């Protein structure tokens, strides 16, 4: 009788996993992986070391909620399952065509992903509750203390590359990660245990600010994405001429990654660039007014750096050429 009950329970958990993956696919998610919720024991000393070395720079929030980052049950009471999802953002065409053009990280071309994906996640949770029944959960898109890359790896979606990003064999790394933490027990996927980077060091070699201090460890305070987005004060002079015209974020370590040869253009209309942005010249960036900024980047992730921050970044990048 006990055996029969166990088999029935396992069949239920298998059924839930299938429903979750089917619904995720219907909403446009490229991959969906499932892991058993629990304390990330192996990550605790790594996170502590990273913080102690001040690799988070001025991102004080990274040092907050240490326990919550490592334990999803502190985010969702009674959490049993962490669902990780991948959503593609690789564009069909890059905005910057020339070497001297100012550059945006590809994820920031269109509408702010927080809104686009959060809406999809809310619908996914609602649809699942309607189909499966009563269970509780929360959804996350890079907005809470969730170690998303580690959970994605534990759910079999990829491995952590030398640039610390999650790499997926089928599509590289130009994608967003999102999570759903629920109190429903679901059959977990096997974790990705193999590292497919091998001896490749292209990302380490290409980083102009030497932010990747060792395989899998990024000194955030030296990363161009940090300097152009997270840092609210002046960009340190030691990085003059090293930001390579990136004015919001940076894709260098992804652009050189061999696994990104498998990237395919996304199919999300909301990620298409604002029409005015398509023809932006270097002069347009340098002479941008706040009115233009508010119009072109009204729904963009660039709102995070604000008009003053973007002007600072453009000015810092332009000094390389003005001083030559």
WORANOR-V745962 format. One record per pair of residues at least 4 apart in sequence whose C-alpha atoms are under 8 Angstrom apart, sorted by the first residue. I is the first residue (numbers start at 0). J is the second residue. Records with the same first field share a line. If there is no record, write none. Layout:
I = J, J
This chain:
0 = 4
1 = 5
2 = 6
3 = 7
4 = 8
5 = 9
6 = 10
7 = 11
8 = 12
9 = 13, 186
10 = 14
11 = 15
12 = 16, 184, 185, 186
13 = 17, 185, 186
14 = 18
15 = 19, 131, 185, 186
16 = 20, 33, 185, 186, 187
17 = 21
18 = 22, 127
19 = 23, 127
20 = 24, 31, 32
21 = 25
22 = 26, 123, 126, 127
23 = 27, 28, 30, 31, 84, 123
24 = 28, 29, 30, 31
26 = 119, 123
27 = 86
28 = 84, 85, 86, 87
29 = 84, 85, 86, 87
30 = 84, 85, 86, 156
31 = 82, 83, 84, 85, 156
32 = 82, 83, 84, 151, 154, 155, 156, 187, 188
33 = 80, 81, 82, 83, 154, 155, 185, 186, 187, 188
34 = 80, 81, 82, 83, 150, 153, 154, 186, 187, 188, 189, 190
35 = 79, 80, 81, 184, 185, 186, 187
36 = 70, 71, 72, 78, 79, 80, 81, 180
37 = 70, 71, 72, 79
38 = 69, 70, 71
39 = 43, 69, 70
40 = 69
41 = 45
42 = 46, 69
43 = 47, 69
44 = 48
45 = 49
46 = 50
47 = 51
48 = 52
49 = 53, 54, 55
50 = 54, 55, 61, 62
53 = 218, 220
54 = 217, 218, 219, 220
55 = 59, 61, 218, 219, 220
56 = 219, 220
57 = 220, 229, 230
58 = 62, 229, 230
59 = 63
64 = 68, 144
65 = 69
66 = 70, 73
67 = 71, 72, 73, 74, 144, 145
68 = 144, 145, 146
69 = 145, 146
70 = 74
71 = 75, 78, 81, 145, 180
72 = 76, 77, 78, 79
75 = 136, 137, 180, 181, 182
76 = 182
77 = 182
78 = 136, 180, 181, 182, 183
79 = 180, 181, 182, 183, 184, 185
80 = 180, 181, 182, 183, 184, 185, 187
81 = 150, 178, 179, 180, 181
82 = 154, 178, 179, 180
83 = 147, 150, 151, 154, 156, 176, 177, 178, 179
84 = 151, 176, 177, 178
85 = 174, 175, 176, 177
86 = 174, 175, 176, 177
87 = 173, 174, 175, 264, 265
88 = 105, 106, 173, 174, 175, 264, 265, 267, 270
89 = 105, 106, 173, 174, 262, 263, 264, 265
90 = 105, 263, 264, 265, 271
91 = 263, 264, 265
93 = 105
94 = 102, 103, 277
95 = 100, 101, 102
96 = 100
99 = 244, 281
100 = 244, 280, 281
101 = 244, 245, 246, 281, 284, 313, 316
102 = 244, 245, 246, 247, 249
103 = 107, 108, 245, 246, 247, 248, 249
104 = 108, 245, 247, 248, 249, 250
105 = 250
106 = 112, 173, 174
107 = 111, 112, 299, 300, 301
108 = 270, 271, 272, 273, 299
109 = 269, 270, 271, 272, 273, 298, 299
110 = 114, 115, 269, 270, 271, 272, 298, 299, 300
111 = 115, 298, 299, 300
112 = 116, 117, 270, 300
113 = 117, 140, 141
114 = 118
115 = 119, 269
116 = 120, 140, 177
117 = 121, 138, 139, 140
118 = 122
119 = 123
120 = 124, 138, 179
121 = 125, 138
122 = 126
123 = 127
124 = 128, 136, 138, 179
125 = 129
126 = 130
127 = 131, 132
128 = 132, 133, 134
129 = 133
134 = 181, 182, 183
135 = 181, 182, 183
136 = 179, 180, 181, 182
137 = 179, 180, 181
138 = 177, 178, 179, 180
139 = 143, 145, 177, 178, 179
140 = 176, 177, 178
141 = 145, 147, 176, 177
146 = 150
147 = 151, 176, 177, 178
148 = 152, 159, 164, 165, 176
149 = 153, 159
150 = 154
151 = 155, 156, 157, 165, 176
152 = 156, 157, 158, 159, 165, 190, 191, 192
153 = 189, 190, 191
154 = 187, 188, 189, 190, 191
155 = 188, 189, 190, 191
156 = 167, 190, 191
157 = 165, 166, 167, 168, 191
158 = 165, 166, 167, 191, 192, 193, 194, 195
159 = 163, 164, 165, 166, 194, 215
160 = 164, 165, 166, 194, 196, 214, 215
161 = 196, 200, 202, 203, 211, 213, 214, 215, 216
162 = 202, 203, 211, 214, 215, 216, 217, 252
163 = 214, 215, 216, 217
164 = 172
165 = 172
166 = 170, 171, 172, 258
167 = 171, 172, 258
168 = 258, 261
169 = 261, 262
170 = 258, 259, 260, 261, 262, 263
171 = 256, 258, 259, 260, 261, 262
172 = 253, 258, 259, 262
173 = 253, 259, 262
200 = 204
201 = 205, 252, 255, 256
202 = 206, 211, 251, 252, 253, 255, 256
203 = 209, 211, 212, 213, 214, 252
205 = 251, 252, 255
206 = 210, 211, 251, 252
207 = 241, 242, 243
208 = 221, 222, 223, 238, 241, 242
209 = 221, 222
210 = 217, 218, 219, 220, 221, 222
211 = 215, 216, 217, 218
212 = 216, 217, 218
213 = 217
217 = 222
218 = 222
219 = 225
220 = 225, 226
221 = 225, 226
222 = 226
223 = 227, 242, 245, 248, 249
224 = 228, 229, 247, 248, 249
225 = 229, 230, 248
226 = 230, 234
227 = 234, 245, 246, 247, 248, 304, 308, 309, 312
228 = 247, 248, 303, 304, 308
229 = 304
230 = 234
231 = 308
233 = 311
234 = 238, 315
235 = 239
238 = 242
239 = 315, 316, 318, 319
240 = 316, 318, 319
242 = 316
243 = 316
244 = 313, 316, 317
245 = 249, 312, 316
246 = 309, 312, 313, 316
247 = 301, 309, 312
250 = 254
251 = 255
252 = 256
253 = 259
254 = 259
255 = 259
256 = 260
258 = 262
267 = 271
272 = 276, 277
273 = 277, 295, 296
274 = 278
275 = 279, 295
276 = 295
279 = 283, 284
280 = 284
281 = 285
282 = 286
283 = 287
284 = 313
285 = 310, 313, 314
287 = 291, 292
288 = 292
289 = 293, 306
290 = 294
291 = 295
292 = 296, 297, 306
293 = 297
296 = 300, 301, 302
297 = 302
298 = 302
301 = 305, 309
302 = 306
304 = 308, 309
305 = 309
306 = 310
307 = 311
308 = 312
309 = 313
310 = 314
311 = 315
312 = 316
313 = 317
314 = 318
315 = 319
316 = 320
317 = 321
318 = 322
319 = 323
